[in-house]
Structure formats: C-alpha cells, structure tokens
Amino acid sequence: MEYPWGHLKRYNDYSSYIKRTFGERVQKVSVNAGFTCPNRDGTKGVGGCAFCNNSTFNPAYCGPELTVVGQIDKGISFFRTKYQTQKYLAYFQAYTNTYGELEDLLNKYQEALSHPKVTGIVLGTRPDCISDDLLKVLSEWREEYYVAIELGAESTQNNTLKEINRGHTWEETMDATCRIAASNIPVGMHLILGLPGERREDLLNHARKISQLPVNFLKTHQLQIVKGSRYGDEFESHPDHFHLYSAEEFIDLIVDFLEILNPSIVMERFISQAPHDLLVAPKWGMKNFEFVAKVEKRLLERDTWQGKNYSESGII
C-alpha cells in the first residue's frame, strides 16, 4: 500500500521529506549563536522551563566561544566521518533563536548562509518571540534559501504550560504557527509527551489539536528528568509526582498518536536522548534508530499507519 506521502513507510518520515525537498541527503548541523531566552533573562521569568537544561541538546562540537562559521566547520567535520553529505542546514538550536534585535539576528543567520556548504537555516525558538518584521525578511530569503522555524510548543494545555514555567500560552503557539505558515515558511513543532498532570487522553488530544494547524513537521519527545533542571531537583524528593513511560508504553503511545495525526505532518523525531551523564530517568538504553524500528514493527503488527483515524474536524 502506498500512503498519502508517496512511499511505503507507515508514517510520513523526515528523511523522505528532506529527499523530496532537496533531491539528496541534507544534514542539520547545530549552531549556538549565544542567544538567551525571555524565560531566563527576566522578561518572562527566570530559571527557565522546569524540564530544561540546555546542555542536554547542545552538541559538544558547537559553543558560542566559536564563530557561527567556526561551529559549522566543526559540525561538518563531525558528520563527514558518518555521512557523505554534500549540503547542510545550519540549525540554530540553543535557547531562543529569534529573540533579540532584528539586525543582530539577521547578521547571525547571514553568517551561516555565507558558508559554501550551507543551503538553508532552521531556527529553533518560542512561539512568543516571532515578530512580523522578522517573518517579512525570512519570507524574502525563502526565494533563495531554505528557511524553516521550529516552535517549542511542549503542550497544548495552558495549565501544563503554566506548571512547567513555560511563559507562553497555547493560543500564542497557534497564532505564531499560522503567521509563519502565512509567510510561506515551513513550521515545525516540538511536543513533550508525559509532562506531569497530563493523562494519556490529554496526550492524544495534542495530536488532534496540532492536526488542525498548518504544521509541516513535528518532533515528539518523552519526558526526561535531567540534572540541572527544576524537575531534576523535584524528582529526588518527589518521584511519585512524575509518570515516566517505559519504552514499550511509549511505543504504543506513539502508534496511537500517529493514528489520529494529520497525515500531511512530517514526523521528524519520536524520542530524544539526553547525554548519559545528565540523564536521571528514564534510562531505556535504546538508540533513536532502535526505537524507530520498534515503532515501525508495531505499526505493521497492528496494520495501522499515520492518519488512519485522522478526522479533519478533530473529533473521532
């Protein structure tokens, strides 16, 4: 059976999306441009989100002590031994990469785009830090470069967003998503599954709500307790405050999630992996590719696929 995304995989996967878009493999290379976050500098709050230690997703090869081009060169050297990649996307990943003076932001992006092997940029950010002025410029750049924006939504429930000290609302996420899409810029979303207080049905409702938005690609992550975060401290004294999924539970959750997700949304990632020295729990001992293989096996066993139970109304 060929699915709506045009191949035999049972979900709309990111690597196929990249090949459709560029005609070849293109690798993201992370950049830490030295930006901060309104949830750390006092504009929205201090201390950051309850789950966050930025070191958990900032690769060792990038750091703000190097120039943007210097980090890209180091990243290319890192990936060159693994892949025969000819093109790269500069992934502005650490903290909030659309937060700052417009001129400074654009200068950092342009420095990345000046690298001869970089064909585009991906900006990781918050939904409350997307100005119309920035979108206007990025929309113009789209004529020459690939430009995409990834929003850290984390949850669709405002009570959860307040509990994790996120500093923005789901309504702001919806607004930013629609404004980015209206600017002809691909928009991605990040979602944490398993935050405290959210039941399984709440997590599946995330899929229903996201499916009604013009989202191009999605990253889901299991809740991880990491050192250096508020949750890391809370877990020591109140571990019963958290429901941490086993790998098998999370596989079934992802399959149920995929069944009701809009088939046009590209799944970029199912899980994340915090560095071993920072991860407190859960410790699955499983690589990303191993988890993906298990999801694909479960989809086959259940004879199901992404969007099988999708409803345009959001009601199933």
Secondary structure, DSSP 4 states (H G I P E B T S, - for coil): ---TTSSSSSS-BHHHHHHHHHSS-EEEEEE------TTTSSSS-SS--TT--GGGGS-TT--TTS-HHHHHHHHHHHHHTT----EEEEEE-SS-TT-S-HHHHHHHHHHHHTSTTEEEEEEEE-TTS--HHHHHHHHHHTTTSEEEEEEEEE-S-HHHHHHTT--S-HHHHHHHHHHHHHTT--EEEEEEE--TT--HHHHHHHHHHHTTS---EEEEEE--EETTSHHHHHHHH-GGG--PPPHHHHHHHHHHHHHHS-TTSEEEES-----TTTEEE------HHHHHHHHHHHHHHTT--TTTT--TTS--
